[in-house]
Amino acid sequence: MKILLVGTGGVGEAIARIAKDRPWVEQVVLTDYNRERIKEVQTKLGDKQRFPIEWIDASKQEMIEKLSKQYKIDLIMNACDPSFNEPIFDAAYNVGATYMDMAMTLSAPHAKDPYHQCGVKLGDYQFERAKKWEQKGILALLGLGVEPGMADVFAKYAALHLFDEIEEIGVRDGSNLEVRGYEFAPNFSIWTTIEECLNPPVIWEKERGWYTTTPFSEPEIFEFPDGIGKQECINVEHEEVLLVPRWIKCNRVTFKYSLGEQFIGVLKTLHMIGLDNKEKIKVKDVMVSPRDVVAACLPDPAHLGDRMFGKTCAGTWIKGKKDGKPRQVYLYQVADNVECMKRLDCQSVVAQTAFNAVIGWDLLEHGEWKGVGVLGPEAFDPTLFMNKMADYGFPYGIKEM
């Protein structure tokens, strides 16, 4: 399999490192806008032939198509911020390559009632083109990171094997990670974090369909396993809510994230003064996005691993009935940062995101997952995926609640 990796940030590097140990991965072309970054990652990998580097502007669809043809690419892996999804997605369609991402095309709030009604939903751009992909006989596999991705696989597994009826599928994410040496240092892309945390969160209910609420709404205390403990989780806009109801029969789908008071306070302040804005504004003689400035001022999450301590947990909480009796189960994966650094030299948040994509490549390459059109992880056999998790160093757990 030959892969064009569009974006070689923290998650992109972790994908390449995990893929390096898989002999069926013939070549991964490392691309990024930052020339020094792709050189750095290539040097760490130590194999220039298997991991060639190319400069790319991911907003330029023609560049993606040219490199795909040049390297005879089988799969285009989108590891960029989702603002670049449309040209990468369309490039894959044009060249006839399999497409995979870890976050879907962006949403836009409802013009008149953003905190009750959906406007453009996450992934709408992609699903609107599903028929074209199906007719062409090619696959776009959306949302195969950790959340979305692994969390969706867990939901499908629960629907098939653990429940007869499902009341609610709720993705819950929390950690006890600390980054020493910084007062504020997000361990994931701040651009993406701002996008998903300040947009109106989406909820799905069988009787109402998709609807929105206010950011940071419906706080609840959730107890995470492996010593992470009880944390407050709040509603956040996330792809699982848009994906799960398309394939899994249930009554409600939610996503809640444990952010912490400091993180929420910073996000509210950025929003209040307009620094969350992704549209470019003129500063003296320069056009610049305020959100890009925020990202540039913060430490790069890809280089925080040696300062991070603790664990991160991603999982899916399912409530329903089995054999006529109420049941609640939490399927989860916990990644320890020290262990991830020792094994992969990548911090736990990016590593926990990356391994899922490579398992997806594995299943597609060996014909275990097959499909055409625009599909989510729920469209495939979850057991095949989960059976590989321990082999990749990220075993799952199941907790009766």
C-alpha positions in Angstrom: 0.0 0.0 0.0 1.2 3.5 -0.9 -0.1 6.3 1.2 0.0 10.1 0.7 0.1 11.5 4.2 -1.3 15.1 4.0 -0.1 16.8 7.2 2.8 15.7 9.3 2.1 17.3 12.6 1.9 15.4 15.8 -0.7 12.9 14.6 0.9 12.6 11.2 4.2 11.7 12.8 2.6 9.2 15.1 0.9 7.6 12.1 4.2 7.3 10.2 6.0 5.8 13.3 3.3 3.2 13.8 3.2 2.4 10.1 6.9 1.9 10.0 6.6 -1.5 11.7 4.1 -2.8 9.2 5.8 -4.5 6.3 2.7 -4.3 4.1 3.1 -0.5 4.1 5.2 0.0 1.0 5.6 3.8 1.1 4.2 6.8 3.1 4.9 10.1 1.4 5.3 12.7 4.1 3.8 16.1 3.2 3.4 19.3 5.0 3.5 23.1 4.5 6.4 23.3 7.1 9.5 22.1 5.2 11.6 21.7 8.4 8.9 19.6 10.0 8.8 16.9 7.3 12.6 16.8 7.3 12.6 16.3 11.1 10.1 13.5 10.9 11.9 11.8 8.0 15.2 11.9 9.9 13.5 10.3 13.0 12.1 7.5 10.8 15.5 6.9 9.2 14.3 5.6 5.8 14.2 8.2 3.0 13.1 5.7 0.4 10.1 4.4 2.3 9.2 7.9 3.7 10.0 10.5 1.0 9.1 14.1 1.7 7.2 16.7 -0.3 6.2 20.2 0.4 2.5 20.8 0.0 -0.1 23.5 0.3 -3.2 21.4 1.3 -5.5 24.1 0.2 -4.3 23.5 -3.4 -6.3 20.5 -4.7 -4.1 20.3 -7.9 -1.0 19.8 -5.8 -2.6 16.8 -3.9 -3.7 15.3 -7.2 -0.2 15.8 -8.8 1.6 14.1 -5.9 -1.0 11.3 -5.9 -0.3 10.5 -9.5 3.5 11.0 -9.2 3.7 8.3 -6.4 0.9 6.1 -7.7 -0.9 6.5 -4.4 -3.5 4.0 -3.2 -4.8 5.9 -0.2 -4.8 9.6 0.7 -4.6 10.1 4.5 -5.9 13.4 5.6 -4.0 14.4 8.8 -4.6 18.1 8.5 -6.8 20.5 10.4 -10.4 20.0 9.0 -10.3 23.4 7.3 -8.4 21.6 4.4 -10.8 18.6 4.1 -12.7 19.7 1.0 -9.7 20.0 -1.4 -8.1 16.8 0.0 -11.4 14.9 -0.3 -12.1 16.2 -3.8 -8.5 15.4 -4.9 -8.9 11.7 -3.8 -12.2 11.5 -5.8 -10.6 12.9 -8.9 -7.6 10.6 -8.9 -9.6 7.5 -7.8 -7.8 6.9 -4.5 -9.2 5.7 -1.2 -9.7 8.6 1.1 -9.5 8.6 4.9 -9.7 11.4 7.5 -10.0 11.7 11.3 -12.4 14.7 11.3 -15.1 15.5 8.9 -15.7 18.7 6.9 -16.6 21.7 9.0 -20.0 22.9 10.2 -21.5 26.3 10.0 -24.0 27.5 12.6 -27.7 28.2 11.8 -28.0 31.8 10.7 -31.0 32.7 13.0 -31.1 30.1 15.7 -27.6 28.6 16.3 -28.2 27.1 19.7 -31.3 25.1 18.8 -31.1 24.3 15.1 -28.3 22.9 13.0 -27.0 24.9 10.0 -24.4 23.1 7.9 -23.5 19.9 9.9 -20.1 18.3 10.2 -19.6 16.1 7.2 -22.5 17.4 5.1 -20.2 18.3 2.3 -18.9 14.8 2.2 -22.2 12.9 2.6 -23.8 15.1 -0.1 -21.3 13.6 -2.5 -21.7 10.0 -1.4 -23.6 8.9 -4.5 -20.8 10.1 -6.8 -18.2 8.1 -4.8 -20.4 5.0 -4.9 -21.0 5.3 -8.6 -17.2 5.6 -9.2 -16.6 2.5 -7.0 -14.2 4.2 -4.5 -14.2 4.6 -0.8 -14.1 7.6 1.5 -13.8 6.4 5.1 -14.6 9.3 7.4 -13.6 9.9 11.0 -11.2 7.1 11.7 -9.1 8.5 14.5 -9.8 7.9 18.1 -12.9 10.1 18.5 -14.4 9.9 16.0 -13.2 6.4 14.9 -12.5 4.0 17.7 -15.4 5.3 19.7 -17.7 4.6 16.7 -16.3 1.1 16.4 -17.1 0.5 20.1 -20.7 1.7 19.5 -21.2 -0.7 16.7 -19.6 -3.6 18.7 -22.0 -2.9 21.6 -25.0 -2.8 19.2 -24.1 -6.1 17.7 -22.9 -8.1 20.8 -23.8 -6.4 24.1 -27.3 -5.0 23.8 -30.7 -5.9 22.5 -32.0 -2.3 22.8 -29.9 0.9 23.1 -31.3 4.0 24.8 -28.2 6.2 24.5 -24.7 6.1 23.0 -22.5 8.7 24.7 -18.9 9.2 23.9 -16.9 10.4 27.0 -13.3 11.6 26.9 -11.2 12.6 29.9 -7.6 12.6 31.2 -5.4 13.4 34.1 -2.6 14.7 31.8 -0.4 17.6 32.9 2.1 19.5 30.9 4.9 20.7 33.2 6.7 23.9 32.5 3.7 25.8 30.9 0.8 27.6 32.4 -1.3 26.7 29.4 -0.4 24.1 26.8 -3.0 22.2 24.9 -1.9 18.6 24.1 -3.8 18.6 20.8 -4.3 21.1 17.9 -5.6 24.3 19.4 -7.2 25.2 16.1 -9.3 22.1 16.1 -10.0 22.4 19.9 -11.4 25.9 19.4 -13.5 24.8 16.5 -15.2 21.9 18.3 -15.5 23.5 21.7 -16.9 26.9 20.8 -19.3 25.7 18.0 -22.9 24.9 19.1 -22.7 21.2 20.3 -24.9 18.8 18.4 -27.2 16.1 20.0 -29.2 13.5 18.2 -32.5 12.1 19.4 -34.7 9.6 17.6 -37.8 11.8 17.9 -36.1 15.2 17.1 -33.2 14.3 14.8 -30.1 16.5 15.1 -30.3 19.7 17.1 -27.9 22.1 18.9 -27.4 23.5 22.3 -25.0 26.0 23.9 -21.3 25.4 24.3 -20.3 23.8 27.6 -23.9 22.7 28.3 -25.3 19.8 30.4 -22.3 19.2 32.7 -22.1 15.8 34.3 -19.7 13.9 36.5 -18.2 10.8 34.8 -15.8 8.4 36.5 -13.0 7.4 34.1 -11.1 4.1 34.7 -7.5 3.3 35.4 -7.1 5.9 38.2 -8.1 8.9 36.1 -11.2 9.3 38.3 -14.3 11.5 38.4 -14.3 14.5 36.1 -16.9 17.0 34.9 -17.8 16.5 31.2 -19.7 19.0 29.0 -21.3 18.9 25.5 -18.9 19.5 22.6 -19.6 19.4 18.9 -18.2 16.1 17.6 -18.5 13.8 14.6 -19.8 10.7 16.4 -23.1 12.4 16.9 -23.4 12.9 13.1 -22.1 9.4 12.3 -23.6 6.9 14.8 -27.3 7.4 14.0 -26.7 6.7 10.3 -25.8 3.1 11.1 -26.8 2.2 14.6 -30.4 2.0 16.0 -30.7 3.9 19.3 -32.7 6.7 20.9 -30.0 9.3 21.7 -26.3 10.1 20.8 -24.1 12.6 22.7 -20.5 13.6 23.0 -19.0 15.1 26.2 -15.5 16.1 26.9 -13.7 16.8 30.2 -12.0 20.2 29.6 -11.4 21.6 33.1 -12.2 25.1 34.4 -8.9 26.6 33.2 -9.3 25.4 29.6 -13.0 26.5 29.5 -12.0 29.9 30.9 -9.3 30.4 28.2 -11.7 29.3 25.4 -14.4 31.7 26.7 -11.8 34.6 26.8 -10.5 33.9 23.3 -14.1 33.9 22.0 -15.0 37.1 23.9 -12.1 39.1 22.3 -12.5 37.5 18.9 -9.3 35.5 18.9 -11.2 32.3 18.0 -12.0 33.8 14.6 -10.7 31.7 11.7 -11.4 34.3 9.0 -8.4 36.5 8.1 -8.3 40.2 9.2 -6.0 43.0 8.2 -3.3 43.8 10.8 -1.3 46.8 9.5 -0.4 45.5 6.0 -0.8 41.7 6.7 -3.8 39.5 6.4 -3.9 37.0 9.3 -6.3 34.7 11.0 -6.6 35.4 14.7 -6.9 31.7 15.4 -3.7 31.0 13.5 -2.0 33.7 15.7 -3.2 31.9 18.9 -1.9 28.6 17.5 1.5 30.1 16.7 1.8 31.6 20.2 1.3 28.2 21.9 3.8 25.3 22.1 3.5 22.7 19.4 1.7 19.6 20.8 4.0 17.4 18.8 6.9 18.5 20.9 5.3 18.3 24.4 5.7 14.6 25.0 8.7 14.8 27.4 6.8 17.3 29.5 3.5 15.4 29.7 2.6 13.1 32.5 -0.5 11.0 33.2 -3.1 9.1 31.1 -5.8 9.9 28.6 -9.0 7.9 28.2 -11.4 7.7 25.2 -14.5 5.6 25.2 -18.2 5.0 24.5 -20.8 4.7 27.2 -23.8 2.7 26.1 -27.1 2.5 28.0 -29.8 0.0 27.1 -31.2 -3.4 27.7 -29.9 -7.0 27.3 -32.2 -10.0 27.9 -34.9 -7.6 29.2 -32.6 -6.2 31.9 -31.1 -2.7 32.1 -27.4 -2.5 31.3 -24.7 0.2 31.1 -21.3 -0.5 29.6 -18.3 1.7 29.0 -15.9 0.5 26.3 -12.6 2.4 26.4 -8.9 2.8 25.7 -6.5 4.3 28.1 -3.1 5.5 26.9 -0.3 6.3 29.3 2.0 9.1 28.1 5.2 7.7 29.6 4.6 4.4 27.9 3.7 6.0 24.5 6.9 8.1 24.7 9.0 5.1 25.5 7.5 3.0 22.7 6.8 5.5 19.9 8.6 8.7 21.0 5.1 10.4 20.5 2.9 11.8 23.2 -0.2 9.8 24.2 -3.0 12.0 22.7 -1.6 12.0 19.2 -0.5 8.3 19.5 -4.0 7.3 20.7 -5.5 9.1 17.6 -3.0 7.7 15.1 -3.1 4.0 15.7 -6.7 3.8 14.6 -6.0 5.1 11.1 -3.2 2.5 10.6 -5.5 -0.3 11.7 -7.9 1.0 9.1 -5.2 0.9 6.4 -4.4 -2.7 7.6 -8.0 -3.9 7.3 -8.5 -2.3 3.9 -5.2 -3.5 2.5 -6.0 -7.1 3.5 -9.6 -7.0 2.3 -11.1 -7.4 5.7 -13.0 -4.1 5.4 -14.5 -3.5 2.1 -16.9 -0.8 0.9 -17.6 2.0 -1.6 -19.1 5.4 -1.2 -18.8 7.7 1.8 -18.9 5.6 4.9 -18.2 5.9 8.7 -16.5 3.3 10.9 -19.9 2.0 11.9 -20.4 0.6 8.4 -17.7 -2.1 9.0 -17.2 -5.2 11.2 -16.0 -3.8 14.6 -14.6 -7.1 15.9 -12.0 -7.2 13.2 -10.8 -3.8 14.3 -10.9 -4.5 18.0 -9.0 -7.7 17.6 -6.0 -5.7 16.3 -5.9 -3.1 19.0 -3.7 -5.0 21.4 -1.3 -6.0 18.6 -0.9 -2.3 17.9 -0.2 -1.6 21.6 -3.5 0.0 22.5 -5.7 -2.7 24.1 -9.4 -1.8 24.9 -11.3 -2.3 28.1 -14.9 -3.0 29.0 -16.4 -1.7 32.2 -19.9 -2.5 33.5 -21.4 0.7 34.9 
